[in-house]
Amino acid sequence: MLRRAGADLVVFPEYAWYGPSDRHASVADRYTSLLAEVRTATRAWPAWVVAGTFLRRRPDGALESVSHLLYGGEVQATYVKVNPTDRERQVGIQAGRSLTLWEVGPARWLPLICADVFCQDRLTALLGDVEGTGLQVVVVPTASPYRAGEPVEAKWERDERIFQALARRVGAPVVKACCTGLLFGHPFQGRSLAATPAGILWRVEPDEERLPLLALVDLRGVTPPLIERLS
């Protein structure tokens, strides 16, 4: 399907490889074998793959949340989440040291993981003057907690205030990929979207945010997104 669609980039959500009954410490101990499975599964894909996030254990025993950029099943770049949520810190997940950029050919990509979007004060030091930085895309694997009864207007406002504002600030598209369903015993909602400096290009509709979806989005906005429901 990726070859037929001509997709260049695949972005998986935060915690994409885990389920309702998993526990943070146990999945961190399976990091090496799980990454090997994902590498094997994506080896033949004709696209760059942002492999969501994995939990892994540091030498001192602490946990960290890490995202890998894959191509041809090989790890091309890695980024560690710098702003774990309060819930993550309570289970022992520690912060990465700094934001980073991924060099992809002549372009640069900015990986952020979920709450890292609130660390925009660090972007100036990382990017300097946005003009001419070569930044091509911002990729954001995310786990958005389900908020019972939240009005649609609040969801839309958050999309604009956080993600569209980020796209405008860095002058590049922002791709947020959200998990959905139960993970680690908590419910999440699939608030995936693609934003550009000009506005929200595509986002999951409120009546579909509990469903697993595959979205093929043209970041130039030339064609409407193709949505495939996975269940």
N, C-alpha and C positions, 0 to 999 in steps of 0.2 A: 504494500500500500504506500509506503514512504517513497519508493522509487517511482510509482505511478503518479503520485501527487507532486513529485519534485521537491519534497521537503528538505530543507537544509539544516534545520535545527529542531530537536525534540527536547522538551522540558518536562521532566517528571515533578510531581509535587513533593513537598517536604514529607518525610516518613512514608514514602510511596511503597516501601517494601515490607511494611509491618501491618499487624492486624489488631483486632479488639483485645485478644487475650495476651498479647506480647507485653513484656516488661522491659524497661529501659536497660537494666544491667544485663539481662540475658541476651538481648539482641546485640549489645555492644560486644559481647564475647563471641558472637557469630560474625563479626564484621568481615574478616578475611574471606571466609567461605561464601558469604552472601555477595560480596563485591565480585568474587570470581564468577558466580552464577550470572550476575548482571552483565559482566564483561562478555561472557560467552554468548548470552542471549542477544546482545546488541552488535556482535562482531561484524555481521554481514550488512548492517544498516548503512545506507549511503548518506549519512547525516551526522552532524555533531549531536552529542547526547549529553544533556545536563541531567545526571542520574539522580535527581531528587536529593535526598539526604540519607546518610547512614550515621548511626551512633557507633563510636569506637572508643576504646579505652586507652588513656594515656599511660606512659610508663609509671606515673605516680598513682595510678588507680582511678583517677578522675575520668569522667566521661566528657566527650565533645561531639558536636554535631558537624558533620563534614559533607560537603558536596564535591563531586568529581565531574570534570568534563572529559567525556570519552569520545574517541573516534577510532573506528575499526576495532573496538573492544579493548583499546589501550587507554590508560589514564594519561591525559594530556595536561591537566592542571587540576589543582585542588584548592578548596577554600574552607576555612573553619568559621562557623557562626560566631559573631562577636557580641551579640546581644541576646543571650538566652532569656526566655520568659521567666517570670517568677516560678511558675510551675516546673519548668525544666531545672532551674537552679535547686529547687527543693529535692529533686531526685539525683543531684550530683553532677549535672551538666555544667561545665565551666566555659568561660568565654574565650574565643580566639583573640589573638593579639591585635590584629588590624584588618581593615578592609584591604582588598587587593584587586588587581586587574588581571584578566586572562588575555594573553597575547594570542590572537587567532589570525595567522598570516599578517597582513599589514594593518589589521584592525585590532581594536581592544574591546573586550566585553567586561561588564561589571557584574559579578555575582553578589547577590545579597540573599540571605535566608530569613524569611518571615520578618520578625521584629527588627532585623537589621535596617529596614527602611526608615526606622526612627533615629538612625545614626547619621543623619544628613549633615550634621555639623562637621563630620570627618571627611566629607566629599571634597571640600575645597582643598585640603591638604593633599588629597589623593589625585584630584584632577587638575588643580590649578584653574587657569582660565579655560572654561569649557570650550571656547572656540578653538578649533584645530586640534583637539585631543585625540581624534580618531575613534572616539567611542561609538560603537555600532549598535549595541543592544545591552539592556539591563535584564538579567534573568533572576527571578525571585521564586524559588520553591517555597511554598507557604502552607501552614496549617492554620486555618481560620476557625476559631471556636464557634460552635453553633450558639446563636443567641435567640432563645425562644421569644416569639412575638416582636422581634425587631422589625420596624417598618421599612418598606422598600426605600423610602426617601433617605433613611439613615445609611443604608448600604450604598446608595448612589453617592451621597455626600462624602462618605469615606473613600470611595473609589477616586473621586475627583481631588479631594484634599490631600491624599497620600500619593497615589500612583500616577495620576495624570500630572500632578504638580511636580513629581519626581522626573517624569519624562520631559516636561518643559524645562526643568532646571538643568538637566544634563544634555538636552538636545538630542535624545535618542529614544527609540521605542523601549517600553518596559513590558516584559512578559511575566505575568504572575500565574503560577500553576498551583492550584489548591487541592489538597486531599479532601476526601469526603467520607462520611460514615464514622464508625467507631474505631478509635485508635488509642491504645494504652488505657482503655476504659472510659474515654471521653468522646463526646460527639463533636464532629467537625462539619463545616459546610463548604461546598465547592465554589468559592467565590473567585474563580479564575477570570483573568481578563488580559487584554492587550491594550496598552495605552500608547499614544504618540504625543509629541509636543502640541499637536493640533487638537487632541481630545481623545476620548475613549473610542478605540477602534472596534472592540468586541468585548463582551463580558457574558458570563453565564446568567441566564434569566432566573429570577427568584424561584419559579416553580421547578427548576431543574438542578438546584444547588445541592440536593441530596443524592443525585444520580452520578455515576461514573461516566464521564464523557471524554471523547477524543475530538479535539478541535484542530482543524487545519486552517491557519490564519495567514493571509498575505499581509505582511507588515507594511507593505506599501499602500495597502487599502484598495488595491485594484479590483479584487473580486470579493464577494461575500464569503464569510467563513463557512467551511463545510463541517458540520457537527455529526458525529456518529455516537449513538448511545450504546454503551458497552454492556448493558444488562437490561 
